[in-house]
Amino acid sequence: MPQASAAAVDVVRGIGPDDLERPTPCAEWTVRTLVNHLIFWTAVRGHTAGLKQPPSDEVAEGHDFTAEPDWAEAYAVRSARTAAVWSDPRAWDGETGLTGGGRMPAPFVGGILLCDWLLHGWDLAVATGRKPGVDDELAAALYEDVSGRAEMARRYGAFGPEVPVPATAPLFDRALGLAGRDPGWQPGA
């Protein structure tokens, strides 16, 4: 988890004020909207979920973290804190939840965080003209997780329709396609 968090943090640190209103591969979400989503779910709710605590009301969904001073560095600290919690094998045992509405198997929730860090990290990277730092090990973990949840995620609107990607494409690109992302996406294209 620390590597997935670090990949997302690296992308977030490179986002400047002029990038915040750019479009992203997530339809109808700007960079600002997506950054706020990423921070809320990975750094706020993901942390309490890893500790098996009820979600905190510290910050509500929809909060604009980008309006805060040094928001990217604050995210770096909070994301690393979440990754550290999920590095403890106890976080992966039993059940936990990201919302107050129910509990799920902890490995399923941990997979959601992995997907958010890596998929939304990619979304933000391509929206701002960069490449995320996802190595082969992270790509393999993401592909395994996405392939196990893709159909259900599509039913609930978390993933879009599968984008065909050649079987010879890099594993990360194939994971993107399974998650409803076009690996060749570019702003304005």
C-alpha positions as CSV (number, residue, x, y, z in Angstrom):
1,M,0.0,0.0,0.0
2,P,2.8,2.5,0.6
3,Q,3.9,2.3,-3.0
4,A,0.3,2.9,-4.3
5,S,-0.1,5.8,-1.9
6,A,3.3,7.2,-3.0
7,A,2.3,6.9,-6.7
8,A,-0.8,9.0,-6.1
9,V,0.9,11.5,-3.9
10,D,3.6,12.1,-6.5
11,V,0.9,12.9,-9.1
12,V,-1.0,15.1,-6.6
13,R,2.1,17.1,-5.7
14,G,2.5,18.0,-9.4
15,I,-0.9,19.6,-9.7
16,G,-0.8,23.3,-9.9
17,P,-3.6,25.9,-9.5
18,D,-4.0,26.2,-13.2
19,D,-4.7,22.4,-13.5
20,L,-7.7,22.3,-11.1
21,E,-10.4,23.0,-13.7
22,R,-9.0,20.7,-16.3
23,P,-11.2,17.8,-17.5
24,T,-10.4,14.2,-16.4
25,P,-11.2,10.8,-17.8
26,C,-13.9,10.6,-15.1
27,A,-16.8,12.2,-17.0
28,E,-18.1,15.4,-15.5
29,W,-15.2,15.5,-12.9
30,T,-12.6,18.2,-13.1
31,V,-9.1,17.7,-11.6
32,R,-10.3,19.6,-8.5
33,T,-13.4,17.3,-8.1
34,L,-11.2,14.2,-8.5
35,V,-8.5,15.4,-6.1
36,N,-11.1,16.1,-3.5
37,H,-12.7,12.6,-4.0
38,L,-9.2,11.0,-3.8
39,I,-8.3,12.8,-0.6
40,F,-11.7,12.1,1.1
41,W,-11.8,8.4,0.3
42,T,-8.1,7.4,0.7
43,A,-6.8,9.8,3.3
44,V,-9.9,10.4,5.5
45,R,-12.2,7.4,5.2
46,G,-9.5,4.9,4.2
47,H,-7.6,5.7,7.4
48,T,-10.5,5.0,9.8
49,A,-11.5,1.9,7.8
50,G,-8.0,0.5,8.2
51,L,-8.3,1.0,12.0
52,K,-11.7,-0.6,12.0
53,Q,-13.2,2.6,13.4
54,P,-16.5,4.1,12.3
55,P,-16.1,6.9,9.7
56,S,-15.2,10.2,11.2
57,D,-17.4,13.3,10.7
58,E,-14.2,15.4,10.7
59,V,-14.8,16.3,7.1
60,A,-17.9,15.8,4.9
61,E,-17.8,14.4,1.4
62,G,-17.7,17.3,-1.0
63,H,-15.3,19.3,1.1
64,D,-12.9,21.3,-1.0
65,F,-9.4,20.3,0.3
66,T,-7.8,22.2,-2.5
67,A,-9.0,25.5,-0.9
68,E,-6.7,24.8,2.1
69,P,-3.1,26.0,2.3
70,D,-0.5,23.4,1.4
71,W,-3.3,20.9,0.5
72,A,-1.0,18.6,-1.6
73,E,1.5,18.2,1.3
74,A,-1.3,17.7,3.8
75,Y,-2.6,14.9,1.5
76,A,0.9,13.4,1.3
77,V,1.0,13.1,5.1
78,R,-2.6,11.8,5.4
79,S,-2.2,9.3,2.5
80,A,1.1,7.9,4.0
81,R,-0.7,7.6,7.3
82,T,-3.5,5.5,5.6
83,A,-0.9,3.4,3.8
84,A,0.9,2.7,7.1
85,V,-2.4,1.5,8.7
86,W,-3.1,-0.8,5.8
87,S,0.5,-2.1,5.9
88,D,-0.5,-3.8,9.2
89,P,-1.9,-7.3,8.5
90,R,-4.6,-6.7,11.1
91,A,-6.2,-4.1,8.7
92,W,-6.9,-6.9,6.3
93,D,-8.7,-9.2,8.8
94,G,-12.4,-9.2,9.4
95,E,-14.7,-6.5,8.2
96,T,-14.6,-2.8,8.0
97,G,-16.4,0.1,6.2
98,L,-15.8,3.3,4.4
99,T,-19.3,4.6,5.1
100,G,-21.6,4.4,8.1
101,G,-23.9,2.3,6.0
102,G,-22.4,-1.1,6.3
103,R,-19.4,-3.3,6.6
104,M,-17.6,-5.3,4.0
105,P,-14.7,-7.7,4.1
106,A,-11.5,-5.8,4.9
107,P,-9.6,-7.1,1.8
108,F,-12.4,-5.7,-0.4
109,V,-12.1,-2.3,1.2
110,G,-8.3,-2.4,0.9
111,G,-8.8,-3.2,-2.8
112,I,-11.0,-0.1,-3.1
113,L,-8.1,2.0,-1.7
114,L,-5.6,0.4,-4.0
115,C,-7.9,1.2,-7.0
116,D,-8.5,4.8,-5.9
117,W,-4.8,5.5,-5.4
118,L,-3.7,3.9,-8.7
119,L,-6.7,4.5,-11.0
120,H,-7.5,8.0,-9.9
121,G,-3.8,8.7,-9.7
122,W,-3.7,7.8,-13.4
123,D,-6.8,9.9,-14.1
124,L,-5.1,12.9,-12.5
125,A,-1.8,12.2,-14.2
126,V,-3.2,12.1,-17.7
127,A,-5.5,15.1,-17.1
128,T,-2.4,17.1,-16.2
129,G,-0.1,15.8,-18.9
130,R,2.0,13.4,-16.8
131,K,2.5,9.7,-16.3
132,P,2.0,8.0,-13.0
133,G,4.8,6.0,-11.4
134,V,3.3,2.5,-11.4
135,D,5.8,-0.3,-11.6
136,D,5.1,-3.9,-12.7
137,E,4.4,-5.1,-9.2
138,L,1.7,-2.4,-8.6
139,A,0.3,-3.0,-12.1
140,A,-0.1,-6.7,-11.3
141,A,-1.8,-6.0,-7.9
142,L,-4.1,-3.6,-9.6
143,Y,-5.0,-5.9,-12.4
144,E,-5.7,-8.8,-10.0
145,D,-8.0,-6.6,-7.9
146,V,-9.8,-4.9,-10.8
147,S,-10.4,-8.2,-12.6
148,G,-12.1,-9.6,-9.5
149,R,-14.4,-6.6,-9.0
150,A,-14.9,-5.2,-12.5
151,E,-18.4,-6.6,-13.1
152,M,-19.8,-5.6,-9.7
153,A,-18.1,-2.2,-9.9
154,R,-19.8,-1.6,-13.3
155,R,-23.2,-2.5,-11.9
156,Y,-22.8,0.1,-9.1
157,G,-21.3,2.7,-11.4
158,A,-17.8,2.7,-10.0
159,F,-16.3,1.6,-13.3
160,G,-17.5,2.5,-16.8
161,P,-18.0,-0.1,-19.6
162,E,-14.9,-2.1,-20.3
163,V,-12.6,-0.5,-22.9
164,P,-11.0,-3.1,-25.2
165,V,-7.3,-3.2,-24.8
166,P,-5.0,-5.6,-26.7
167,A,-3.9,-8.7,-24.7
168,T,-0.3,-7.7,-25.6
169,A,-0.7,-4.3,-24.0
170,P,1.1,-3.6,-20.7
171,L,-0.7,-5.0,-17.7
172,F,-1.5,-1.6,-16.3
173,D,-3.2,-0.6,-19.5
174,R,-5.3,-3.8,-19.4
175,A,-6.3,-2.9,-15.8
176,L,-7.3,0.5,-17.0
177,G,-9.4,-1.0,-19.7
178,L,-11.1,-3.4,-17.3
179,A,-11.9,-0.4,-15.1
180,G,-13.6,1.4,-18.0
181,R,-10.7,3.7,-18.9
182,D,-9.1,4.3,-22.3
183,P,-5.3,4.1,-21.8
184,G,-4.9,6.5,-24.7
185,W,-7.2,9.2,-23.1
186,Q,-6.0,12.8,-23.6
187,P,-7.6,16.0,-22.5
188,G,-9.7,17.5,-25.3
189,A,-9.5,14.3,-27.5
